[in-house]
Amino acid sequence: DIVCVGKIEHRKQQTKLANICRNKLSIDFVGPITDAEFETNETCKYLGEWTREQLNDQLSNYKVLVLPSFGEAAALVVPEAIAAGLTVVVTEAASANLEGTPSYKVVPDDLAGIVNALRTALTENSGVRKKQRAFAEQRFDWNVIIKEYVEEVIPFFKNEWSK
């Protein structure tokens, strides 16, 4: 029910997460491994690297995305997970752009309380999937982003350039 997607490296703390959650929660890890210390265990499994198509096909099979990073402020996988209806659990460092999201949890960068946050996210997810998807359409859809860019960003730079 829980997935962690992204390059498995020290700054994203997947090794620490797997060790904390050993025999407490089941987590599937997906992505290339560059952290030599990363090991699977009884409840934390490595599923390999997914193609874009596999990510699109598989992400909605989960309830929760966990991103334990202390070095990635706004990972693209977070809005993708929200669009798939997942509750997200992230560290403070990885919590950019989540304001207003119907269901997310933020834990300290040292992962204190991560097990409880993940358990809570699992129980809450069933009632928020549609809300998560709707939020993603209102906030992260390309039509919305492009409109905001054209209406806000381009005029800002035109004003700056004309000075």
C-alpha positions as CSV (number, residue, x, y, z in Angstrom):
1,D,0.0,0.0,0.0
2,I,3.0,2.3,0.4
3,V,5.5,3.2,-2.3
4,C,8.7,5.2,-2.4
5,V,9.6,6.4,-5.9
6,G,12.9,8.0,-6.8
7,K,16.6,7.6,-7.1
8,I,17.7,5.6,-4.1
9,E,20.4,7.8,-2.6
10,H,21.7,8.9,0.7
11,R,20.0,12.4,0.7
12,K,16.6,10.8,0.1
13,Q,17.0,8.6,3.2
14,Q,15.4,5.4,1.7
15,T,17.9,3.3,3.6
16,K,17.0,4.9,6.9
17,L,13.3,4.6,6.0
18,A,13.6,0.9,5.3
19,N,15.4,0.3,8.5
20,I,12.9,2.2,10.6
21,C,9.9,0.4,9.0
22,R,11.4,-3.1,9.1
23,N,8.7,-5.5,10.3
24,K,6.4,-2.5,11.0
25,L,5.1,-1.5,7.5
26,S,5.4,-2.8,4.0
27,I,7.0,-0.4,1.6
28,D,7.8,-0.9,-2.1
29,F,10.9,1.0,-3.3
30,V,11.2,2.0,-7.0
31,G,14.1,3.7,-8.8
32,P,17.8,3.4,-9.6
33,I,20.1,2.6,-6.6
34,T,23.1,4.7,-5.9
35,D,23.2,4.3,-2.1
36,A,25.5,1.3,-1.5
37,E,24.0,0.8,2.0
38,F,20.4,0.3,0.7
39,E,19.1,-3.2,1.5
40,T,15.7,-4.8,1.3
41,N,14.3,-6.6,4.2
42,E,11.2,-8.7,5.2
43,T,8.8,-5.8,4.7
44,C,10.6,-3.4,2.4
45,K,10.9,-4.6,-1.1
46,Y,12.8,-3.3,-4.1
47,L,10.8,-3.4,-7.4
48,G,13.5,-2.1,-9.7
49,E,13.3,0.9,-12.0
50,W,10.0,1.8,-13.7
51,T,9.5,3.3,-17.0
52,R,7.2,6.3,-17.3
53,E,4.5,4.0,-18.6
54,Q,5.0,1.6,-15.6
55,L,4.8,4.6,-13.2
56,N,1.5,5.7,-14.8
57,D,0.1,2.2,-14.7
58,Q,1.2,1.3,-11.2
59,L,1.1,4.4,-9.0
60,S,-2.7,4.3,-8.5
61,N,-2.4,0.8,-7.1
62,Y,-1.0,2.3,-3.9
63,K,-2.5,4.4,-1.2
64,V,0.5,6.3,0.0
65,L,3.6,7.8,-1.5
66,V,6.5,8.4,1.0
67,L,9.3,10.8,0.1
68,P,11.8,10.9,3.0
69,S,14.2,13.3,1.3
70,F,16.2,16.0,3.1
71,G,17.6,17.3,-0.2
72,E,14.6,17.5,-2.7
73,A,12.2,20.4,-2.1
74,A,9.6,19.8,-4.8
75,A,9.9,16.4,-6.4
76,L,7.8,15.8,-9.5
77,V,6.6,12.5,-8.2
78,V,4.6,14.3,-5.4
79,P,2.1,16.0,-7.8
80,E,2.0,12.8,-9.8
81,A,1.1,10.8,-6.7
82,I,-1.6,13.4,-5.7
83,A,-3.0,13.1,-9.2
84,A,-3.2,9.4,-8.8
85,G,-5.1,9.9,-5.6
86,L,-2.4,9.0,-3.1
87,T,-1.9,10.5,0.2
88,V,1.7,11.8,0.5
89,V,4.0,11.6,3.5
90,V,7.1,13.8,3.1
91,T,9.8,15.4,5.2
92,E,9.8,19.1,5.9
93,A,12.5,19.6,3.3
94,A,10.4,17.9,0.7
95,S,7.1,19.6,1.5
96,A,7.1,22.5,-1.0
97,N,3.8,23.2,-2.8
98,L,1.6,21.1,-0.7
99,E,-0.5,23.8,0.9
100,G,-4.2,23.1,0.3
101,T,-3.6,19.4,-0.6
102,P,-6.5,17.5,0.9
103,S,-4.3,14.7,2.4
104,Y,-0.7,14.9,3.2
105,K,1.6,14.4,6.2
106,V,4.9,16.2,7.0
107,V,7.4,14.6,9.3
108,P,10.7,16.1,10.6
109,D,13.7,15.6,8.3
110,D,15.2,13.1,10.8
111,L,12.1,10.9,10.1
112,A,10.8,11.0,13.7
113,G,7.2,9.8,13.7
114,I,7.3,8.4,10.2
115,V,5.7,5.1,11.2
116,N,2.8,6.7,12.8
117,A,2.4,9.2,10.0
118,L,2.4,6.4,7.4
119,R,-0.2,4.3,9.4
120,T,-2.4,7.4,9.7
121,A,-2.1,8.1,6.0
122,L,-3.1,4.5,5.1
123,T,-6.3,4.8,7.1
124,E,-7.2,8.2,5.8
125,N,-6.5,7.5,2.1
126,S,-9.8,5.7,1.3
127,G,-11.9,8.8,1.9
128,V,-9.7,11.3,0.0
129,R,-8.7,9.8,-3.3
130,K,-11.2,11.7,-5.3
131,K,-10.4,14.9,-3.5
132,Q,-6.7,14.4,-4.1
133,R,-7.3,13.9,-7.8
134,A,-9.5,17.0,-8.1
135,F,-7.0,19.1,-6.2
136,A,-4.2,17.9,-8.6
137,E,-6.4,18.9,-11.6
138,Q,-7.0,22.4,-10.1
139,R,-3.4,22.9,-9.0
140,F,-1.0,20.9,-11.2
141,D,-2.7,20.4,-14.5
142,W,-0.7,21.8,-17.4
143,N,-3.6,23.9,-18.6
144,V,-3.7,25.6,-15.2
145,I,0.1,26.0,-15.0
146,I,0.4,27.4,-18.5
147,K,-2.5,29.9,-17.9
148,E,-0.8,31.1,-14.7
149,Y,2.5,31.4,-16.5
150,V,1.0,33.5,-19.3
151,E,-1.0,35.6,-16.9
152,E,1.5,36.1,-14.2
153,V,5.1,35.2,-15.0
154,I,5.4,36.7,-18.5
155,P,3.9,40.1,-17.6
156,F,6.2,40.2,-14.5
157,F,9.3,39.7,-16.7
158,K,8.0,42.1,-19.3
159,N,7.7,44.8,-16.6
160,E,11.2,44.0,-15.3
161,W,12.8,44.1,-18.7
162,S,11.2,47.4,-19.6
163,K,12.8,49.2,-16.6
